[in-house]
Amino acid sequence: MVAVGDHQPAATKSQRPVAAAADNGHRPHHVPTAEPGADQEPAGPNPTRFSDVDEWGRSERMRRLARRLYDPVYRSWFRVEWDGLEKIPTEGGALLIGNHAGAIPQDALVIMHGIETELGRPVYGLADYFFRTVPVVGTLWSRTGGVVADPNNAYRLLREQGQLAVVFPEGSKGPSKRYDQRYQLRRFGRGGFVEIAMRAGVPIIPIAVVGSEETMPILFRIPPLGRLLRLPYCPVTANMVAMGPLGIVVPFPAKLRLRVMDPVTFDVPPDLGRYSRSKVMEAAESIRADLQETVYELLSERRSVWFG
């Protein structure tokens, strides 16, 4: 996942937000011209829709299935432990951010699953457009809450709809780190995530994650093969060495610990046409430094990679 706004300039108030369905590559649902018959009830909560897919492409039925399938992995394989989950608001918009790691990072899945099961709130994952282009994976990603990381999409989710969204400001630089670079946070882009939170008038809630670096550690990368396959990075992981082809998708059972940090708010009005670049960058770097320190604290408390 990537930082919101690091690839496109934030829209001003006078700009019209991009339609969410178009951003996610989904055609909007059409309102039927006639009343459904007595034996024909539209599926989903909205009576004008024939499915439960929302304007972002998210399906609650698919999310329920995903939660059911992932829950044993979450509770028994990774044995996820949260600290400070009560700091996440039960209503209203908030932008969640975290450190990002592992060749196939588990942090996004764990954060979305944990908040949805513990707090009952949906979480939308803002990620690079690349995921939308992958056959089958792109559709599954969208149906389970993935949204293209665009400033307009983030604004609508946070400001207009009061949703929770999670983004990883390190982008692909986080999960592409080698194992000898583990838990060293990369630069947070140009601070686009801070600017969108300011414009939407929502807090940023950092979440420190420990354990994801060991679920699928990268031994080395093969850049030429990555370019050939048009992938952000092409890693060789310890999982592949230990398990062969199975290691491409099966993570190690490292224990994951997550610590929710205090919300970061901004003393600026929302919906301004422009925000001070120096303040945005200063806030982004401050958040990165605090998150890095919290990650180190969790590491100092950890007795074992496998048992926490």
N, C-alpha and C positions, 0 to 999 in steps of 0.2 A: 504494500500500500504506500501511497505517496502523500506528500504534504499538499493540502489544498492551496491553490493559488501559486504554486511554484512553477507552473508552466504557462499560466494565463494571468493577465491582470485582473484584479477584482473589479466587478461591475459597479458602477455608481448607482445611486438611487434612481436616476433618470433612465437607466438602462433596464430593459425588460428582461427578467430572468429567462433563461433557456428552458423550454418545456422539458419536464423531467422524462417523459416517455421517449422523447427524441434523443435525449442524452444517453439513455440506457439501451437504445436500439430497439425499443418495443413500440408497436403501434398502439395508439390509445384505444380503449374500449369504447364501442359505440352504444349510445342509448337506444334501446329498441323502440321502434315506431308504434308498436302495438303492445297491449297488456298481455303478459304471459297467461296461458290457460291455467285452469285450476290444477291440472296435473303437472304443470311446468313451473317450478320455483327456481328463480335464479340462485346459484350457489354464491356463498360469501355474504358478508355483512351488508354490502351495498346493493339494494334491490335493483339498481339500474345496470348492474354488471352480471355477466354470465359466468364469472369465475371470481376467485378471491384475490387475484393478482392486482396489487395497487398500482398507482401511477408510476412508481419506481421499478416495477417488475417483481416486487417482493410478494411471495405467496405465504400466507400464514400456515396453510396446510403443509407446504414444503418445509417451513421452519419447524413445525411440530415434528415432522418425520426426521428432520436433521437433528433436532434435540434428542429425540428418542434413540437414534443411532449413535450419536456422539456422547451421550451421557455416560455409558460404561467406560469409554476412553477417558473422559474428563475425571470421573470419580475413582476408577480403579487402575488405569494405566498411568495417568499423570498425577493422580491424587492431589488435585488442585486445592490450594489453601489461600484464602483471601484475608487481607487485613485492611480495615477501613472502608468496607463496602457501603456502609451507611452514609458516606460522604457523597455518594452519587444521588442526585435528586430523584425523587419519585414522580415528579412532574416538571414540565418545562424543558426547554432546550439546553443542551450542554455539549461541548466538544471534548471528547475523550482522546487523549494522546498517550503513547507509550513507546518504550524502546522495542526494537524490532529485530528478530534474529532467528537463525536456523534456516537451512536451505529451503525447506518448506515450513515457514514459520507457523508455530502453533498459537502464538500470542493473540492474534486476531480472533481465531476460533474460540479460544478459552475466554477471552473478554466478552465476546458476544453471547456465548452460551451461559457463562456465569451470571451475567446481569439479567438475561432473559429468564433464567430459571429461578434465581434468588429474588429478584425485584419485580419480575413480571412485566418489564418494559422492553419493547423491541429496540434493537440497536442496528443502525445502518453502518456498513463498512465502506468507507471511501477509499477507492483503490485506483490504480493506474488503468488507463484505457486499454492497455494490453490484455487484461483479463477478459474483456468483452469480445476480443477477436479470436479467442481460443474456442474451437468447436466443442460443443457439449459443456465444457467447463464454464464458458461464458454464460450460458443460459442458467446452469445450476448456481453459479455465483450470483447472478441477478435475482433468481427466485429465492435465494436464502438471505437476501438483504444487501447485496453488493451494489454500489452506486459509483458511477464514474466521478473521480475526484476533480470536480469543476467548481469554481467559486460560486456560480449561480445555484448549482445543486445543493451545495453546503448551506448557502443562505436560506434557501426555501425550507430545507429540513430543519434548520436550527431556529430561524426567526419566524417564519410563517407557520410552520407546523409544530414547533416545540418538541422536536424529536431529539433522541440521543444519536450522535454519530461518532465513530471512532476513526482516527487517522494516525498514521505513523510518519512523523516528519523526516525521519531518516531516509524514507523511500527505499529503493532497491539497494542502496548502499548498506543498509542494516543487515538484511538476510544474506548478502553476498560476502560478508566478512569471513575470513579464515578463522579456524579455531584459536590460533595464537593471537588473534585480535579480539577475542570474545569480551563482551561487556564493556567495550570502549565505544561510547556513543559517537556516531558520525554527526557532521554538521547538519543543522535543521534547515537546510535550504535557505530561502530568502525570507523566512518568517511569514509565509502566506497564511498559515494556520492561525497566527495571532491576529492578522488583519481581518480575516473572515469572522473570528470570534468578536472582535471589536465592532464590526459592522452589523453583526447579528445581535449584539447585546447579550451574549451568553458567556458563562464562565468556561475556562479551560480546566479540565481535571486530569492531571498527569497520573499515569499508572505505571509503576515500576514492576518489571517482570524478571524473575530469576528462574532459570531452568530451561528456558526455550533454546538457549545456546547449545545445550547438550543433547537435545532431542534429535538433531540432525546436523552434527558439526561438519563443516567444510574443511577438507584437507588441502585442496588446491582447486583452482578454476582452470577452465580451458577456453580462453577468450575467442580463438578462431572458430571453434565449434559453436560457441554462443552466437557469434555473428552470422554463421552459416544458417543456424536454426532460427535466427531472429529472436533470441531470448535475451532478457536483461542480463543474465549470467548463466554459465554452464558449469555447475560444480561437480566435483568428485567428493563424496562424503564418506565418513567412517562407516555409515550404515551400509553403503554399497560394498565396501571392503569386507565387512563382517557377514553380510547376508546375501550378497550377490544382487541379482535383479530385484529381489524382494525389498532390498534396502532403498530402492528409489522412492518408495512410498511409505515404508514402515518406519516410524520414529523410535528412538530409544525411550525407555520408560523413566525418564528423569522426572523428579518431583518438581512441580511448578508452584512457585509462591508469587503472589501479586500483592502489592501494597498501593492502595489508593491514597494519593497525596491531597493536601488541602486545595480546594478550588482556587484558581487564579482569576480575579476579576480586574476590570479595567475602568479607570475613572475618566471615561470618554463617552460621549453620546453615540448611540448607534446611528446607522444610516448616513454617516457623513460621506461626502464624495471622495475625500482623501484623508488618510491618516499619516502622521509623521513617520517617515521611513526610519529615522533614528530610534524613535520610541518602539516601533514594531520590532526592529532588529535587537534592541536592548532587551525587550521582554522575551523574545524567542531564545536568546542566549542565556538569560537568567533561568528560564524554565528548563532548558537543556542541562545547565549546571546543577540545578536542584535535583533533576531526575537522575543524573549521573551519580550524585552523592547518595541518593536513596538506594540505587542499585548496589553501590559498594557497601552500604549498610546491610542490605539483605544478604550479600555474599559473606560478610563478616560473621553473620549470625548462622549461616548454613554449616551444618556439620558434615553433610554428605550430599553428593549430587543426586543419589538415588532415594535417600530417605529424608532429606531436608535438614 
